């Protein structure tokens, strides 16, 4: 299920935010989810989040949607009082009322040591579920990340969408999430899907834990794409995120309505 959170800035002056806010925003979302209620916290930790090899926090979120802004260097000046955010997660109906309750009226500070903003959640709207089919088009509303550690490499490579292994790894990730939720028996193959990029590709580097000894940079890409494959896998990608590191704000996609 998917929700739109409207966030109101508590100050009308000097609303500057670092462009690298995903990690801090992810930490806030997870903290709210984790502290929401004993029942929801148990579901968050126990229900289908890990198999023998991988761990998935089955939610994702979009970039902040800021109607009026100005970019200067590594900062964004927010020139409006309200911004919004999409939070999307594995669609179990039992969690819907938890989400609206635990996010209602939440206040938090977002930013770094240089600049930060004070936000309050004013409204939470559930977004209607789209119809799913075996051929759909999406627009990335946060960077999409696919990586792979090749033999002999010390670090995983962040792959561009035109890399020859990208499509295989893209669908492998979807299948791994399906296995995590539903068990190991499944009818899918990595070759069952076709991924086509249908827009210019924009690279987006995101700095994690900026200004700390644990700082690192992750490379994702923003683009529109067409997926042909099992509707059940496409549905899972829509709700939990396409690609990797979804709970850190990567891989949130929305159904592409137009061809602008």
C-alpha positions in Angstrom: 0.0 0.0 0.0 1.0 3.5 -0.6 0.5 6.8 1.2 1.1 10.5 0.5 2.3 12.5 3.5 1.9 16.3 3.3 4.6 18.0 5.4 4.4 21.6 6.6 7.4 23.6 7.3 7.3 25.2 10.7 9.4 28.2 9.7 8.7 30.7 7.0 12.4 31.8 6.7 15.7 30.3 5.7 14.4 26.9 4.8 17.6 25.3 3.5 18.0 21.6 3.2 21.1 19.6 2.1 20.5 17.7 -1.2 21.7 14.5 0.6 18.8 14.0 2.9 17.8 10.4 2.1 19.6 8.7 4.9 18.3 11.0 7.6 14.8 10.8 6.1 15.0 7.0 6.0 16.1 6.9 9.7 13.1 9.0 10.7 10.7 6.8 8.8 12.1 3.6 10.3 12.1 5.2 13.8 8.4 6.1 13.4 7.5 2.6 12.0 9.6 0.8 14.7 8.1 2.8 17.6 4.5 2.9 16.3 3.0 0.1 18.4 4.0 -3.3 19.8 1.9 -5.1 17.2 3.3 -3.2 14.2 6.9 -3.3 15.5 6.6 -7.1 15.7 5.3 -7.3 12.2 8.1 -5.0 11.0 10.8 -7.2 12.4 9.3 -10.7 11.9 7.0 -10.7 8.9 8.9 -11.7 5.8 11.9 -9.4 6.1 14.7 -11.9 5.8 15.6 -15.2 4.4 18.8 -17.2 4.9 21.0 -14.9 2.9 19.4 -11.5 2.5 17.5 -9.0 4.5 14.8 -6.7 3.1 13.0 -3.9 4.8 10.0 -4.0 2.5 9.3 -0.3 2.1 10.5 2.6 0.0 9.9 6.3 -0.3 10.1 9.0 -2.9 12.3 12.0 -3.1 10.7 15.0 -1.4 8.3 16.8 -3.7 9.0 20.5 -3.4 6.8 22.6 -5.7 8.9 25.8 -5.3 12.7 25.5 -4.7 16.1 26.8 -5.8 19.2 24.7 -5.9 22.5 26.3 -4.9 25.6 24.1 -4.6 24.7 21.2 -2.3 21.7 23.0 -0.8 18.1 23.3 -1.7 16.2 26.4 -0.7 12.6 25.5 -0.1 10.3 28.4 -1.1 6.9 27.0 -0.1 5.3 26.0 3.1 4.1 22.5 2.2 6.0 19.7 0.6 5.1 16.0 0.2 6.5 12.5 0.3 5.3 9.1 -0.8 5.8 6.1 1.4 5.2 2.7 -0.1 5.3 -0.7 1.5 4.3 -4.4 1.1 0.5 -4.3 0.7 -0.9 -6.1 3.7 -4.2 -4.7 4.6 -3.7 -5.2 8.3 -1.0 -2.5 8.5 -3.1 0.3 6.8 -4.6 1.7 10.0 -1.3 1.5 11.8 0.4 3.7 9.2 -2.2 6.5 9.4 -2.1 6.4 13.2 1.6 6.4 13.7 2.5 9.1 11.3 -0.3 11.5 12.2 0.9 14.9 13.5 4.5 13.6 13.7 7.1 16.4 13.9 10.8 16.0 13.1 14.0 17.9 12.1 15.6 17.0 8.8 19.0 18.2 7.7 22.6 18.3 8.8 24.8 20.5 11.0 24.8 23.3 8.5 21.2 23.6 7.6 18.0 21.9 8.7 14.2 22.2 8.5 11.4 21.6 11.0 8.5 19.6 9.5 5.2 18.4 10.7 3.0 15.8 9.0 -0.4 17.5 8.4 -2.2 14.9 6.2 -1.9 11.3 5.3 -3.7 10.1 2.2 -3.8 6.5 1.0 -3.1 6.4 -2.7 -5.4 4.2 -4.8 -3.9 1.0 -6.0 -3.3 0.9 -9.8 -4.3 -2.0 -11.9 -1.4 -4.3 -12.6 -0.6 -6.1 -15.8 2.3 -7.9 -17.4 3.3 -4.7 -19.3 3.6 -1.4 -17.5 5.5 1.9 -17.6 7.0 3.6 -14.6 8.8 6.8 -13.7 11.4 6.7 -11.0 10.6 9.2 -8.2 13.8 8.2 -6.3 17.1 6.9 -7.8 17.0 3.3 -8.8 20.1 1.3 -7.7 21.4 -2.0 -9.1 24.9 -3.2 -8.1 27.0 -6.3 -8.4 30.3 -7.5 -6.9 32.2 -9.1 -9.8 35.0 -11.6 -9.1 38.3 -9.9 -8.4 36.6 -6.6 -7.4 36.9 -5.3 -3.9 33.7 -3.2 -4.0 30.4 -3.7 -5.8 29.9 -1.7 -9.0 26.9 0.5 -9.4 25.5 -0.3 -12.8 24.0 1.9 -15.4 20.7 0.8 -16.9 22.4 0.1 -20.2 24.9 -2.3 -18.6 24.5 -5.9 -20.1 23.9 -7.4 -16.7 21.4 -4.7 -15.5 18.2 -6.4 -16.6 19.2 -9.8 -15.2 20.1 -8.3 -11.8 17.0 -6.1 -11.8 14.7 -9.1 -12.1 16.8 -11.3 -9.8 16.2 -8.7 -7.1 12.4 -8.8 -7.6 12.4 -12.6 -7.4 14.5 -12.5 -4.2 12.0 -10.2 -2.6 9.2 -12.6 -3.7 11.0 -15.5 -2.1 11.5 -13.6 1.1 7.7 -13.0 1.4 6.3 -16.2 -0.1 8.9 -18.9 0.4 11.3 -20.6 -2.0 8.8 -22.2 -4.3 8.1 -19.9 -7.2 7.5 -20.1 -10.9 9.7 -17.2 -12.0 13.0 -16.9 -13.9 15.4 -14.0 -14.3 14.8 -14.3 -18.1 11.0 -13.9 -17.6 11.2 -10.1 -17.8 12.2 -7.4 -20.2 13.2 -4.0 -19.0 13.3 -1.1 -21.5 14.5 2.5 -20.6 12.2 5.0 -22.3 13.7 8.3 -21.2 17.0 10.0 -20.8 19.0 8.6 -17.8 20.1 10.9 -15.1 22.8 9.8 -12.6 22.2 10.6 -9.0 24.9 10.2 -6.3 23.7 10.1 -2.8 26.0 10.5 0.2 25.2 8.4 3.2 26.2 9.5 6.7 27.7 12.6 5.3 30.3 14.3 7.5 31.0 11.1 9.6 33.8 8.5 9.5 31.3 6.2 7.9 30.5 8.4 4.9 29.9 6.6 1.6 28.5 7.5 -1.8 25.9 5.4 -3.6 25.1 5.9 -7.3 21.6 5.4 -8.6 19.8 6.5 -11.7 16.6 8.4 -12.5 14.7 7.3 -15.6 11.4 6.2 -17.1 11.1 2.5 -17.9 8.8 -0.1 -19.3 8.6 -3.6 -17.7 7.2 -6.7 -19.4 7.0 -9.6 -17.0 4.9 -11.4 -14.4 2.3 -8.9 -13.0 2.8 -10.3 -9.5 6.5 -9.3 -9.6 5.7 -5.9 -11.1 3.2 -5.3 -8.3 5.8 -6.3 -5.7 8.4 -3.9 -7.2 5.8 -1.1 -7.2 5.0 -1.4 -3.5 8.4 -2.3 -2.1 10.7 -0.6 -4.6 12.6 -1.6 -7.7 16.3 -2.5 -7.3 18.3 -2.3 -4.1 18.4 -0.3 -0.9 14.8 0.6 -1.1 14.4 1.5 2.6 17.1 4.1 2.2 15.0 5.9 -0.4 16.0 4.1 -3.6 13.8 2.6 -6.3 10.4 4.2 -5.6 8.5 4.3 -8.9 5.2 5.6 -9.9 3.0 4.6 -12.8 3.8 6.6 -15.9 0.6 8.3 -17.1 1.9 10.5 -19.9 4.7 10.8 -22.4 6.0 14.3 -21.4 
